[in-house]
Amino acid sequence: MSTAFEVNQNLSTVFSSQTPNVNGVYDLTPDQVLLDQEKYESEVRSYPRRLPIAIKQAYGALVEDTRGQVFLDCLAGAGTLVLGYNHPEINQALKEQLDSGLPYQTLDMTTPAKDHFIKQVRAFLPEELGENCAIQFCGPSGADAVEAAIKLAKQTTGRNTMFAFRGAYHGMTNGTMGMMGNLSTKARRTGLMSDVHFMPFPYNIRCPFGLGGEEGARASIRYIERLLGDDEAGIMKPAAIIVEPVQGEGGVVPAPAFWLRELRRICDEHGILLIFDEVQCGVGKTGYNFAFEEAGIIPDILCLSKAIGGGLPMSLLVFKKEIDTWRAGEHTGTFRGNQLAMVSGAKALEIIQRDNLVEHANIAGQYLRMGLEKIQSRVNCIAEVRGKGLMLGVEIKNPQGELNKFGEPQADGALTLRIQRAALERGLMVEKGGREGSVIRFLPPIIISYEQIDFALRVLEEAILAAGGGEKVPEAENQAAWKKHFIHTGYQGSQQFSKVMNHTTAAMKSIFDAVQAPYSGMDPLQLEQAIYAVDLDHKNALLTDVISDTAELVAKNSIIVQHPNCIAHLHTPPLLSSVAAEAMIGALNQSMDSWDQSSAATYVEQRVIDWMCTKYRLGDLADGVFTSGGTQSNQMGLQLARDWIADKLSGHSIQKLGLPDYADKLRIVCSENAHFTVQKSAYWMGLGEKAVLTVDTLPNGTMDASRLAGVIEQAKAEGLIPFAVVGTAGTTDHGAIDDLHTIADVAEQHGLWMHVDSAYGGALILSSHAERLSGIERARSITVDFHKLFYQTISCGAFLVKDKADFKYLLHHADYLNREHDTLPNLVDKSLSTTRRFDALKVYMTMQSVGPVALGEMYDHLIQQTQQVAQLIDNDPGYELLSQPSLSTVLFRAVHPAVTDLDALNQKVRLEALTRGVAVLGETVINGQTAMKLTILNPCLDISDFESLMEKITQLTSELVG
């Protein structure tokens, strides 16, 4: 008669098909065998309750019950039957062993079967461990191995404390249950092993820190490391940390590879033994021989059972030889010498290696996972698909999308149980587990075929729908996918926001940690090509990946304004208060045009404007508005002046009627060194650049105010209409501040609108040099640039007027926005822009954090330091100082006796310094000569920083000349 022990038995012919052939649903009412078991066996039995079948025979991945119903088994004896049932080669090896005359078990005495098994195990281990390990036979179960590991760790280190993890399962003995996470199983146990402390395990959707993903895993590492470094933590250093690389009973939760590496590092640094419990996840199931191999590390102790015995009871420890601190007979057990398990285990390992079944588990596992994820996309009750290789879990959530108190998907254990039952009725055996029993667990034998995986996927989806899960509505599915791209209110939304912001902060931290120069030195053409190579059309990457990639490509190759050698432009390193405010501004996304889009923000902006008007002593009628910067503020000042003069001269409304017929005669007066935006504003206003008349400057870069009246009178004599004069408080190159009182006198005498561009020098109002701005209070309008010497992030500016009534020239009522009957303030009434950022928050927070006194002291320091740097350059024969500094700019040029074209030399020095990452220097023209410029804005620099910078420039110049 044919038996399963016939090696030639072909498993494909045992059953008529590789998959169950189910018509309708199976009958799962208990048959007599089950009823007898219920009558005689203890209430402690578990699997027959969820899997009420009586097995008649089983081959491969298929099981037949006593009714003749066939099932696909994706449980495989909780991971024991890694090659499925009744593998013919294992059966034949067992038959030969039985026929050899050797006993079934031999305590721990030596036999050829034992010797062969040990060699197979060592060959299956990573080489580093296999060549330097001791193997200990512990008994029939995984708990035996874990108990032995606990004893070994404690006796080796002389310590008693153990660290385990939340969600852990290590067995049901007194010691192992002490390290179990499941509280319901432990609830009635007393006297469990003490001094066990549970650490947070990485869990994406139920992260104890509310972060999930890599950030949550890193937080758990930090928690452990911080605890070990805290002499007031109240917890003694452990003998060992025990962890499952993939938590099985805890819900098929895999530990990230980097997390395991960090755990190894911590253990090494603190002299703690690291124990990996691979009782369930070991031996090929995860797509690796052992799950820990993905991390590229070695444990001190490895616990093995289940599959290591090829389907028969066997457990063992593998540990580094140097911690073999046992004495003879200190840990024994009768069934350590199960000869049949050694034979079946050795044969199983041989077959797995010979047939590349670990690779199959990896590829088939990917196939199964993709199928599960497709089901997730179609049904409404799968929170997450996770795992490694063929060891996968599907976490079931409430189909209505309910969240728990932590903002996480509400686990649905009852639905999970119904799904398991419905799957069994359709011929599929799966297990459940995890938090609240809400995870469907897949642990099939690694010989499972793709046809069988397809069957499992089809049945699972049918079972979900039959058990009470629903299909996703296409629109709802799209909406669910879209949600991850937005900030949402409530706990879950705030957690996602926190996760993204934390990741962004970490990415930028890594950039700042590594900065060595103001520019990376990457060739500009290569940088351009790399940026253009980024796919903007087809990618749908994880945001955290995009953040990391962007930091590496864009941030890393940006101009680092915080670096001491970034010193070219009026481009400041931003204050932390401003950077923090930017995060709030972006997240809140207020629009400053109407109160109903910027409630609190409206009052914050007005508060800051009122404060600034007071600082500049503009009077009780003053007002203002935030702008994008100096360009917009200058335009606003000149536009109001233009509309004012037309109204004054002829009652003409440019807003309603356009330019008057005398517009071509309108003129703006400023110094030769005034900012170019004066010309641009004239062009934008339809007057053309010809409308700008310039006054000669003095050698220090200021307007020759004695000539101002003459320029105005000459224009009038030619029939022109000068209507505005622009004074500059801080020219771009010299930092020169015009004589504002004289300009104000002339403006009053000739009836001109006086605008002061104080984008650069306006911050002096907070310093001991405030008197240098004397006369600014007489201006009719002022430009203030907060993203210069107020150290705010770009962009952030303001426009101030002496009389708020002048904003009438901008007023326009829109029915949808700023209705005439509105009683709440709408700031669009004062702005050229409709939609505007909430930039006032940056100044509002800075003045509370840093404060105007400290800012003023910074400016005093900068002005003094600028003089020192100018003296440093003037004393160096390799440089020519071109003018004495007024504010914080130093104009100079490199000179060399062997070079006649100094313009070309200075241009080349600046460009080479930039592209090589040496320094970011300014370049301008002074008195027809190319000059380099240092714009000193960073108050944290020492004179030694400038000495170092000048040495590098000197070295570069010599190299270029040589």
Buried (B, 14 or more C-beta within 10 A) or exposed (E): EEEBBEEEBEBEEBBEEBBBEBEEBBEBEBBEBBEEBBEEEEEEEEEBEBBBBBBBBBBBBBBBBBBEBBBBBBBBBBBBBBBBBBBBBBBBBBBEBBEEEBEEBBEBEEBEBBEBBBEBBBEBBBEEBBEEBBBBBBBBBBBBBBBBBBBBBBBBBEBBBBBBBBBBBBBBBBBBBBBBBBEEEBEEEEEBBEBBBBBBBBBBBBBBBBBBBBBBBBBBBEBBBEBBEEEEEEEEEBBBBBBBBBBBBBBBBBBBBBBBBBBBBBBEEBEBBBBBBBBBBBBBBBBBBBBBBBBEBBBBBBBBBBBBBBBBBBBBBBBBEEBEBBEEEEBEBEBBBBBBBBBBBBBBBBBBBEEEBBEBBBBBBEBBBEBBEEBBEBBBBBBBBBBBBBBBBBBBBBBEEEBBEEBBBBBBBBBBBBBBBBBBBBBBBBBBBBBBBBBBBBBBBBBBBBEBBBBBBBBBBBBBBBBBBEEBEEEEBEEBEEEEEEBBEEBBBBBBBBBBBBBBEBBBEBBEEEBEBBBBEBEEEEBEEEEEEEEEEEEEEEBBEEBBEBBEBBBBBBBBBEBBBBBBBBBBBBBEBBEBBBEBBEEEEBBBBBBEBBEEBBEBBBBBBEEBBEBBEBEEEBBBBBBBBBBBBBBBBBBBBBBBBBBEEEEBEBBEEEBBEBBBBBBBBBBEBBBEBBBBBBEEBBBEEEBBBBBEBBEBBBBBBEBBBEBBEEBEEEEBBBBBBBBBBBBBBBBBBBBBBBBBBBBEEBEBBBBBBBBBBBBBBBBEBBEBBEBBBBBBBBBBBBBBBBBBBBBBBBBBBBBBEBBEBBEEEEEEBBEEEBEEBBBBBBBBBBEBBBBBBBBBBBBEBBEBEEBBBBBBBBBEBBBEBBBBBEEBEEBBBBBBBBBBBBBBBBBBEEBEEBEEBBBBBBEBBBEEBBBBBBBBEBEEBBBBBBBBBBBEBEEEBBEEBBEBBBEBBEEBBE
